Structure formats: C-alpha cells, structure tokens
Amino acid sequence: MPSAILVVCNFVSSAREKKQRNSRRTAFMNGSGGSAKGSSANGRAGRHALASGDPNALLPYYLQPIVRHYHDDFWVSRSFDPRLIVQLMAEGFLPIATSGYLLPKLHIERCVLRLNPASELHISRSTRKKCKRFLLSVNEAFDRVVVGCHRQHGTNWLYPQIVDAFRTIHKRTSEGNAGGFNATIIDEETQQPGDYTPVRLYSIEIWNAKTGALAGGELGYSVGGVYSSLTGFSDEDAAGSCQLVALGKLLERCGFEYWDLGMDLDYKRRLGATIAQRTEFLGIVKRSRIENKGTVLQCGGERRNAKDLVDWEQPSSAATANGDAAKKADGGRKKPHPSSESNNKEKADGQPSHEQNRKRVHEQNGDSEEEHEHKVGKGAAPAGP
C-alpha cells in the first residue's frame, strides 16, 4: 500500500476512534444509547457549521486529530511531515510556518487568475518589451531560490522545517516523470481513502540573458489544474514583473485552469486576477484535483526566453488572427473614413492635409512622432504587473 494512503489511514483510524469516543460521551450525557444516531447528528452538525462559516468545519475530519484552528485564516500543527503538507495542499490550504509550528492558511478571500479555456492574464507593452532581457526555467535551482527569498524577506515564514518538507516534495516533482507526491482523497461521508491526486512543488527561476546571473524566482505548487504561488524574490529591475508574466503564459500553455495568487494586492489585480471566496476556491480545487491531475508545469528542460513565452498565443487566438488576416487579404477592406476623403480632397485642392498639419506641429515642437505619442499616449494600454 502506498505510504500516502498508509498515513491517511492512520489519520482516519485516529479520527474514527475519537469520533466514537465523542459519540459515546454524547449518548451518555443525553441518555441515548445509539452511537449511529450520534454519528449522524455529528455529520449534520458539521455540514451546518460549514454552511455557517464555522472554521472548525472547514478542516476535513480526518485531519482534525493533528491540525486545529488557530485564529482567523490560520490553522496550526506541530507536524512538518511532507505527507501531511501535501494532504493540506490537496484540501485547498496554503502551508506556511512559524518557529516550531506549521500554519496552514485558508484565505477568506484570495486572488485567482483564470488561464484556461479563456485567459484573463494582462501583460503591459512595457513589461512585454523588457522580457527579452530574461530567460525562464523550472526546477533548476530550488536551493538558490530559497536563499534569494531569505535574502529579500528574511526567514519570514520560510523556516527550515518547512523548507525541508518542500525540498522532499520538490525532489519527487523534479525527478523522473514529474509524478509529484501523491495525496489521498478521503470520502467525506465514509472517511475512507478513495482516489489520489499528485501534488507537485516547483522552483521557478528568471535569469539575466546576458550575464547568466539568477535575477529572481519563486516557489509554487500545483494540485490538478490549479497552480499556487508561495513566495518569491527579485534581484534586478523588471525581473519580478517579467517572471510573473512569463510564468503566467507558461502555465496557460501547459493547460492550467487557474493561478492562485493568494492575498489580495494591487499588482495581482493588474495582472488580471479577481477575488474568489473561500468556498468557491475550495470547490475549484476539489474538482480540478480529479479532472486535471495530469497537468504538469514544464519548460522543455531548458531556459526559455521570457519574450518568446509572453508572445505565445493559444491556438484558438492564433486561428482567429489568421482568419482576420485572410479576410482582409480577400478584399474585406474597411471603407475609408469620411475624414480621410476630406484630407485627400484638400490635398488635391492644393491645401495641406490633416496629416501634413500634424507633422508640422511635431517639427515646431522639436518632437519626433514617436516622442509625441509617448507624451500624449495612444489609448488605454493594459496596466503592468
């Protein structure tokens, strides 16, 4: 029997014993003799608590012997066992830590960006242009990314115990066929092991294309078709923005449905993320962990130019663009605007056209046309990350 199932069976056995003890105690206090009745009542109470927002009901029953609610969005455990951490990830929790304690977090609200089937990722023109300076890789330098995060943020929540657990999960992800670390899915009614889902942990690196220096990176993990960013760092100007948009495009290209960006921040909204409520996000994870368990983040085993990644378009988008080009080539040309006809008439009459007047203004101001467009803008371009 796989080790992941063994450990969950131990969780379930402990939970079942605790549940039976509680049922017997409840029956004795209430003067009823039916443990089955007590068990059914506990199940109804748990579902009612979940509907009412009781934090204790958000934690799956089989994990309650070793994890408990701490405060607000946080739960707590003394165990840093990688098998526990992948179970928490598969249940929608984001694992962080403090000294000596695991602190699984379940946001009330979180920023989530849809990537497939219709991507909502926004990339500004300025960031797109800067991307040519960088190369992106996956699972090339886990320990160096950890060092970079510590250098920029301090130990923060990335304590040695959780780093060791992440390293174990990352090793299972980066070696062989990227199988990841299996989490067992427990049936909510029977509390029995059912299906499984691979949890994969990645290091993302962004490199200076000229010098080869590590310019930034992040740690993240996936459950089904949902990728969650954990933490990251940046050592060069624009490296962080370029890493984000290049990663977003790579996730899109690999078939991921959603990008979980965690707590709400302005730059995440500018990327295209929207707010998902806790119950909505849990529903997404529980569906995707079954339907998309084969979704893997891969970069072809080499460093890829970030500009090439962000310029990639989904086949459906490319087909639409090709169709529009073909239609135009077949004579689907727009009728000239009346102002264009007027300009041409003025030109024929020997009067300066609107275009000639515009160029004359540029010359009087000492601006090139490009500089003028930069000053006044050419419309509402998407905001950068």
C-alpha positions, 0 to 999 in steps of 0.5 A, a space after each residue: 500500500 502506498 505510504 500516502 494512503 498508509 498515513 491517511 489511514 492512520 489519520 482516519 483510524 485516529 479520527 474514527 476512534 475519537 469520533 466514537 469516543 465523542 459519540 459515546 460521551 454524547 449518548 451518555 450525557 443525553 441518555 441515548 444509547 445509539 452511537 449511529 444516531 450520534 454519528 449522524 447528528 455529528 455529520 449534520 452538525 458539521 455540514 451546518 457549521 460549514 454552511 455557517 462559516 464555522 472554521 472548525 468545519 472547514 478542516 476535513 475530519 480526518 485531519 482534525 486529530 493533528 491540525 486545529 484552528 488557530 485564529 482567523 485564516 490560520 490553522 496550526 500543527 506541530 507536524 512538518 511531515 511532507 505527507 501531511 503538507 501535501 494532504 493540506 495542499 490537496 484540501 485547498 490550504 496554503 502551508 506556511 510556518 512559524 518557529 516550531 509550528 506549521 500554519 496552514 492558511 485558508 484565505 477568506 478571500 484570495 486572488 485567482 487568475 483564470 488561464 484556461 479555456 479563456 485567459 484573463 492574464 494582462 501583460 503591459 507593452 512595457 513589461 512585454 518589451 523588457 522580457 527579452 532581457 530574461 530567460 525562464 526555467 523550472 526546477 533548476 535551482 530550488 536551493 538558490 531560490 530559497 536563499 534569494 527569498 531569505 535574502 529579500 524577506 528574511 526567514 519570514 515564514 520560510 523556516 527550515 522545517 518547512 523548507 525541508 518538507 518542500 525540498 522532499 516534495 520538490 525532489 519527487 516533482 523534479 525527478 523522473 516523470 514529474 509524478 509529484 507526491 501523491 495525496 489521498 482523497 478521503 470520502 467525506 461521508 465514509 472517511 475512507 481513502 478513495 482516489 489520489 491526486 499528485 501534488 507537485 512543488 516547483 522552483 521557478 527561476 528568471 535569469 539575466 540573458 546576458 550575464 547568466 546571473 539568477 535575477 529572481 524566482 519563486 516557489 509554487 505548487 500545483 494540485 490538478 489544474 490549479 497552480 499556487 504561488 508561495 513566495 518569491 524574490 527579485 534581484 534586478 529591475 523588471 525581473 519580478 514583473 517579467 517572471 510573473 508574466 512569463 510564468 503566467 503564459 507558461 502555465 496557460 500553455 501547459 493547460 492550467 485552469 487557474 493561478 492562485 495568487 493568494 492575498 489580495 494586492 494591487 499588482 495581482 489585480 493588474 495582472 488580471 486576477 479577481 477575488 474568489 471566496 473561500 468556498 468557491 476556491 475550495 470547490 475549484 480545487 476539489 474538482 480540478 484535483 480529479 479532472 486535471 491531475 495530469 497537468 504538469 508545469 514544464 519548460 522543455 528542460 531548458 531556459 526559455 526566453 521570457 519574450 518568446 513565452 509572453 508572445 505565445 498565443 493559444 491556438 484558438 487566438 492564433 486561428 482567429 488572427 489568421 482568419 482576420 488576416 485572410 479576410 482582409 487579404 480577400 478584399 474585406 477592406 474597411 471603407 475609408 473614413 469620411 475624414 480621410 476623403 476630406 484630407 485627400 480632397 484638400 490635398 488635391 485642392 492644393 491645401 495641406 492635409 490633416 496629416 501634413 498639419 500634424 507633422 508640422 506641429 511635431 517639427 515646431 515642437 522639436 518632437 519626433 512622432 514617436 516622442 509625441 505619442 509617448 507624451 500624449 499616449 495612444 489609448 488605454 494600454 493594459 496596466 503592468 504587473 
